[in-house]
């Protein structure tokens, strides 16, 4: 009887966490979303004159032994970035420093195409999902120090759920277990298309994007609701040098879906000498986070520890998140943005 009670508690917790995923937050949300902005908004793709690779793992821990994790790998960059970087590098050799600024701000060098992709994986015990996405963006100048980017993303998502591996004392006559099997099992494939735009300079950005703007089910029996309903997002971020050694970077992201309350999350990081940073993040009624990072011009290691609040605090749920970033195809050693 005790094992049966534990089974039911595990199932209830699974449904509770699974239901939380179907809230306005995107299924693969990360606390450190700012490290992989093209995955949030395709218009960020190709913003820098180099390619970057990101690998993230997010592991949720709880007292009930239910597996709750997700991961991703992404690769984004600007096309023809070598010629622009080369022009910038060679311009430093000129005797007149104003030539460098004029070349750097020429419209033809600020126009660019961005391309990249991301692969995601998600699991909450019996629920699993896999997604792959392709991003494209086009950047063009608005003013001498202000640019705009328009981006689009097409993706494929596979979702499946299977309670058949669970063991109960009487699987035939157990009405609760049978109802889970009837209502919860399935396999669904969906194609999604989304759009985004970003207005940005070297020190700030303002972005708007969609999730599931176009979602077409290829097969399945409509058991999943994760890819139904459009979500709209806004992203704001900046960085401010405090002196020669210190800089601070605040950011806010908001998410809206019809039928749900508007949600927002804020973060702030303090960086020392382009080497190490500490910070914190907060999402009302959901979680608070500690942020740590070690960065160079080539690689960065980033960590977040989330403590959940509200209804989830009764389950002693906390999350560890690790993101590794690597800069490639950057022969002129351009610095990544600290957003």
C-alpha positions as CSV (number, residue, x, y, z in Angstrom):
1,X,0.0,0.0,0.0
2,X,2.9,2.4,0.8
3,X,4.4,1.8,-2.6
4,X,1.1,2.5,-4.3
5,X,0.8,5.7,-2.4
6,X,4.3,6.8,-3.4
7,X,3.4,5.9,-7.0
8,X,0.4,8.2,-6.9
9,X,2.4,10.9,-5.4
10,X,5.0,10.6,-8.1
11,X,2.3,10.7,-10.8
12,X,0.7,13.8,-9.2
13,X,4.0,15.6,-9.0
14,X,4.7,14.7,-12.6
15,X,1.3,16.1,-13.7
16,X,2.0,19.2,-11.5
17,X,5.4,19.9,-13.1
18,X,4.1,18.9,-16.6
19,X,1.2,21.3,-16.1
20,X,3.6,24.1,-15.1
21,X,5.4,23.6,-18.4
22,X,2.2,24.3,-20.2
23,X,2.0,27.7,-18.6
24,X,2.8,30.8,-20.7
25,X,6.6,30.0,-20.3
26,X,8.1,28.3,-23.3
27,X,8.9,24.7,-22.7
28,X,12.7,25.1,-23.1
29,X,13.0,28.3,-21.1
30,X,16.4,28.9,-19.5
31,X,17.3,31.3,-16.6
32,X,20.4,32.3,-18.7
33,X,18.4,32.9,-21.9
34,X,20.6,36.0,-22.6
35,X,23.5,33.6,-23.4
36,X,21.5,32.2,-26.3
37,X,19.3,35.0,-27.5
38,X,18.7,33.7,-31.1
39,X,16.8,30.8,-29.5
40,X,14.5,33.3,-27.9
41,X,14.2,35.7,-30.8
42,X,15.5,34.7,-34.3
43,X,16.3,38.3,-35.1
44,X,19.3,38.1,-32.8
45,X,20.9,35.6,-35.2
46,X,24.1,36.9,-36.8
47,X,24.3,40.1,-34.6
48,X,28.1,39.6,-34.0
49,X,30.9,39.3,-36.6
50,X,31.7,35.7,-35.7
51,X,30.1,32.3,-35.0
52,X,29.3,31.1,-31.6
53,X,28.4,27.6,-30.2
54,X,26.3,27.1,-27.1
55,X,25.6,24.0,-25.1
56,X,23.2,24.1,-22.1
57,X,22.0,21.6,-19.6
58,X,19.2,22.2,-17.0
59,X,18.6,19.7,-14.3
60,X,15.7,19.8,-11.9
61,X,16.0,18.1,-8.5
62,X,13.2,17.1,-6.2
63,X,12.4,14.8,-3.3
64,X,10.4,12.3,-5.4
65,X,13.1,11.1,-7.8
66,X,11.3,12.3,-10.9
67,X,13.6,13.1,-13.8
68,X,13.2,16.7,-14.9
69,X,15.8,18.0,-17.3
70,X,16.3,19.7,-20.7
71,X,19.3,20.5,-22.9
72,X,20.2,22.3,-26.1
73,X,23.0,22.8,-28.6
74,X,23.1,25.9,-30.9
75,X,25.3,27.4,-33.6
76,X,24.7,30.9,-34.8
77,X,26.7,33.5,-36.8
78,X,26.9,36.2,-39.5
79,X,27.5,35.3,-43.1
80,X,30.5,37.0,-44.9
81,X,31.8,38.2,-41.5
82,X,35.4,37.8,-42.6
83,X,35.3,40.7,-45.0
84,X,33.8,43.0,-42.5
85,X,36.2,42.0,-39.7
86,X,39.1,42.3,-42.1
87,X,38.1,45.8,-43.1
88,X,37.8,46.8,-39.5
89,X,41.2,45.3,-38.7
90,X,43.0,46.9,-41.6
91,X,41.4,50.3,-40.9
92,X,43.3,50.5,-37.6
93,X,46.5,50.8,-39.6
94,X,45.4,54.1,-41.2
95,X,46.9,57.3,-39.9
96,X,43.6,59.0,-39.5
97,X,41.5,57.4,-36.7
98,X,38.3,58.9,-38.0
99,X,38.6,56.7,-41.1
100,X,38.1,53.7,-38.8
101,X,34.9,55.1,-37.4
102,X,33.6,56.0,-40.8
103,X,34.3,52.6,-42.3
104,X,32.8,50.9,-39.3
105,X,29.6,52.9,-39.6
106,X,29.2,52.5,-43.4
107,X,25.8,51.1,-44.2
108,X,27.1,48.4,-46.6
109,X,29.2,46.9,-43.8
110,X,26.3,47.0,-41.3
111,X,24.0,45.1,-43.5
112,X,24.4,41.4,-42.9
113,X,22.6,38.0,-43.0
114,X,22.5,35.8,-40.0
115,X,22.1,32.0,-40.0
116,X,22.1,29.3,-37.4
117,X,20.2,26.5,-35.7
118,X,19.4,24.8,-32.4
119,X,18.6,21.3,-31.2
120,X,16.6,20.9,-28.0
121,X,15.7,18.0,-25.7
122,X,13.2,17.9,-22.8
123,X,12.1,15.3,-20.3
124,X,9.7,15.3,-17.3
125,X,9.6,11.6,-16.4
126,X,7.0,10.0,-18.8
127,X,7.0,13.1,-21.1
128,X,9.7,13.6,-23.7
129,X,10.2,16.1,-26.5
130,X,12.8,16.8,-29.2
131,X,13.0,19.9,-31.3
132,X,15.2,21.2,-34.1
133,X,15.0,24.8,-35.5
134,X,16.6,26.8,-38.3
135,X,17.1,30.6,-37.9
136,X,17.6,33.3,-40.5
137,X,17.9,37.1,-40.0
138,X,18.7,40.2,-42.0
139,X,20.3,43.3,-40.3
140,X,20.3,46.8,-41.7
141,X,21.1,50.3,-40.3
142,X,18.5,52.7,-38.9
143,X,20.8,55.5,-37.7
144,X,24.6,56.0,-37.3
145,X,24.7,53.9,-34.1
146,X,21.3,52.1,-34.3
147,X,20.4,49.0,-36.3
148,X,17.3,46.8,-36.8
149,X,17.1,43.1,-37.5
150,X,14.2,41.0,-38.8
151,X,14.3,37.2,-38.3
152,X,12.3,34.1,-38.8
153,X,12.5,30.5,-37.5
154,X,11.1,27.3,-38.7
155,X,11.1,24.2,-36.4
156,X,10.1,20.7,-36.0
157,X,8.9,19.4,-32.6
158,X,8.3,15.8,-31.6
159,X,6.4,15.2,-28.3
160,X,5.6,11.8,-26.7
161,X,4.3,10.6,-23.4
162,X,4.2,7.1,-22.1
163,X,2.9,5.8,-18.7
164,X,3.1,2.1,-19.8
165,X,6.4,1.6,-18.0
166,X,4.9,2.3,-14.6
167,X,4.1,-0.7,-12.4
168,X,0.9,-0.9,-10.3
169,X,-0.6,-3.7,-8.3
170,X,-3.6,-4.2,-10.5
171,X,-3.2,-2.3,-13.8
172,X,-6.4,-3.7,-15.3
173,X,-8.8,-2.6,-12.5
174,X,-6.9,0.4,-11.3
175,X,-9.2,3.2,-12.6
176,X,-6.7,6.0,-11.8
177,X,-3.9,4.3,-13.7
178,X,-6.2,3.4,-16.6
179,X,-7.4,7.0,-16.9
180,X,-3.7,8.1,-17.2
181,X,-3.1,5.7,-20.0
182,X,-6.2,6.8,-21.9
183,X,-5.6,10.5,-21.4
184,X,-1.9,10.8,-21.4
185,X,-0.2,8.5,-24.0
186,X,0.5,9.6,-27.5
187,X,3.0,10.8,-30.0
188,X,2.8,14.1,-31.9
189,X,4.9,15.9,-34.5
190,X,4.4,19.6,-35.2
191,X,6.0,22.2,-37.5
192,X,6.2,25.7,-36.2
193,X,7.1,29.1,-37.8
194,X,7.9,32.2,-35.8
195,X,9.2,35.7,-36.4
196,X,11.1,38.4,-34.4
197,X,12.6,41.8,-34.7
198,X,15.3,43.6,-32.7
199,X,16.4,47.3,-32.5
200,X,19.9,47.5,-31.1
201,X,23.1,49.4,-30.7
202,X,26.4,48.4,-29.2
203,X,25.0,48.9,-25.6
204,X,21.3,48.0,-25.6
205,X,18.6,46.0,-27.4
206,X,14.8,45.9,-27.6
207,X,13.3,42.8,-29.1
208,X,9.9,41.4,-29.9
209,X,9.2,37.8,-30.9
210,X,6.6,35.1,-31.1
211,X,6.3,31.4,-30.1
212,X,4.0,29.1,-32.1
213,X,2.7,31.9,-34.3
214,X,2.2,29.2,-37.0
215,X,1.8,25.6,-35.6
216,X,0.7,22.8,-37.9
217,X,0.4,19.3,-36.5
218,X,1.7,16.6,-38.9
219,X,0.3,13.7,-37.0
220,X,-0.9,12.8,-33.5
221,X,-4.2,12.8,-31.7
222,X,-4.0,16.3,-30.2
223,X,-3.1,15.1,-26.7
224,X,-0.6,17.8,-26.2
225,X,-1.3,21.5,-25.7
226,X,2.3,22.7,-25.5
227,X,2.3,24.0,-29.1
228,X,-1.2,25.4,-29.2
229,X,-1.8,29.1,-28.6
230,X,0.5,31.9,-29.6
231,X,2.9,33.5,-27.0
232,X,4.5,36.9,-27.5
233,X,7.7,38.0,-25.9
234,X,9.6,41.2,-25.4
235,X,13.3,41.3,-24.5
236,X,15.2,44.4,-23.1
237,X,18.9,44.4,-22.2
238,X,21.9,46.7,-21.9
239,X,25.3,47.1,-20.4
240,X,26.8,50.1,-18.6
241,X,30.6,50.5,-17.9
242,X,31.0,51.7,-14.3
243,X,34.8,52.2,-14.7
244,X,37.7,50.6,-16.5
245,X,37.3,47.4,-14.5
246,X,33.6,47.0,-13.8
247,X,30.5,46.9,-15.9
248,X,26.8,46.0,-15.1
249,X,24.3,44.4,-17.4
250,X,20.5,44.4,-16.5
251,X,17.9,42.6,-18.6
252,X,14.1,41.9,-18.6
253,X,12.0,39.4,-20.6
254,X,8.2,39.4,-20.6
255,X,5.8,36.7,-22.0
256,X,2.2,37.0,-22.8
257,X,-0.3,34.4,-23.9
258,X,-4.1,34.9,-24.2
259,X,-5.8,33.5,-21.1
260,X,-2.8,33.8,-18.9
261,X,-1.3,36.6,-16.8
262,X,1.6,38.5,-18.2
263,X,4.8,37.1,-16.8
264,X,8.2,38.8,-16.5
265,X,11.6,37.9,-15.3
266,X,14.5,40.2,-14.5
267,X,18.3,39.7,-14.1
268,X,21.3,41.7,-13.4
269,X,25.0,40.8,-13.7
270,X,28.2,42.6,-12.5
271,X,31.3,41.8,-14.5
272,X,35.0,42.4,-13.5
273,X,37.7,42.9,-16.1
274,X,36.0,40.9,-18.8
275,X,36.8,37.8,-16.8
276,X,34.2,36.9,-14.1
277,X,30.7,38.0,-13.2
278,X,28.1,37.4,-10.5
279,X,24.5,38.2,-10.6
280,X,20.9,37.4,-9.7
281,X,17.6,36.7,-11.5
282,X,14.0,36.9,-10.3
283,X,10.6,35.8,-11.6
284,X,7.6,36.7,-9.4
285,X,5.8,33.8,-7.7
286,X,8.1,31.3,-9.4
287,X,11.8,31.4,-8.7
288,X,14.9,33.3,-7.6
289,X,18.4,32.6,-9.0
290,X,22.1,33.0,-8.4
291,X,24.2,33.6,-11.5
292,X,28.0,33.0,-11.9
293,X,30.2,33.1,-14.9
294,X,33.8,32.9,-16.1
295,X,34.4,34.5,-19.5
296,X,37.2,35.1,-22.1
297,X,37.1,36.2,-25.7
298,X,37.0,32.5,-26.8
299,X,35.0,30.6,-24.2
300,X,32.7,31.1,-21.2
301,X,31.3,28.9,-18.5
302,X,28.1,30.0,-16.9
303,X,26.1,28.6,-14.0
304,X,22.7,29.4,-12.5
305,X,21.1,27.9,-9.4
306,X,17.3,28.3,-9.2
307,X,15.2,28.0,-6.0
308,X,11.5,27.8,-6.8
309,X,8.8,29.5,-4.8
310,X,5.0,29.4,-4.7
311,X,3.3,26.0,-5.1
312,X,6.5,24.3,-6.0
313,X,8.3,25.1,-2.8
314,X,6.3,22.4,-1.0
315,X,8.0,19.8,-3.3
316,X,11.6,21.1,-2.5
317,X,12.3,21.7,-6.2
318,X,15.5,23.4,-7.2
319,X,17.4,23.5,-10.5
320,X,21.0,23.6,-11.7
321,X,21.8,25.1,-15.1
322,X,25.1,25.0,-16.9
323,X,25.9,26.7,-20.2
324,X,29.1,26.5,-22.1
325,X,29.8,29.0,-24.9
326,X,32.5,28.9,-27.5
327,X,33.5,31.6,-30.0
328,X,34.7,30.3,-33.4
329,X,35.7,31.8,-36.8
330,X,36.9,35.0,-35.0
331,X,40.4,35.6,-36.5
332,X,40.4,39.3,-35.4
333,X,39.5,38.5,-31.8
334,X,36.4,40.6,-31.6
335,X,34.8,40.8,-28.2
336,X,31.4,39.2,-27.6
337,X,28.7,41.5,-26.3
338,X,28.0,41.5,-22.5
339,X,24.2,41.5,-22.6
